[in-house]
Amino acid sequence: MNALAIFLGVIGAPQIILIVVIILLLFGGKKIPELMKGLGSGIKEFKNAAKEEENKDSKKDETTTKE
């Protein structure tokens, strides 16, 4: 069995609800939308950077095959 699965155990609905409640208590209801907006923009930036790298690699491959 995977060592990480043994360490974390099975995460089900009760555990997720508990995590959400703890986050609400720590950050409060007003800060969570700001945190999610920041998380969303970070994911968007990561995806854009990954696409740019993929495009660079494909253009690099096209130039090497033409030569």
C-alpha positions, 0 to 999 in steps of 0.5 A: 500500500502507498505510504502516503495513503497509510499516513493520511488515511482515507479522506471522506466527506466528514474529514472534508467538512471538518477541514472546511470548518477549520478554515472558516474559523481561522480565516473568517468568511470575509477573507475566503473569497480573497484567498480563492481569487488568489488561488484561482489567479495562481492556477491560471498563471501556472497553466499559461506558463505551461502552455507557453513552454509547450509552444516553445518546445513544439516550435523548437522541434519544428525547426530542428526537423526542417533542418 
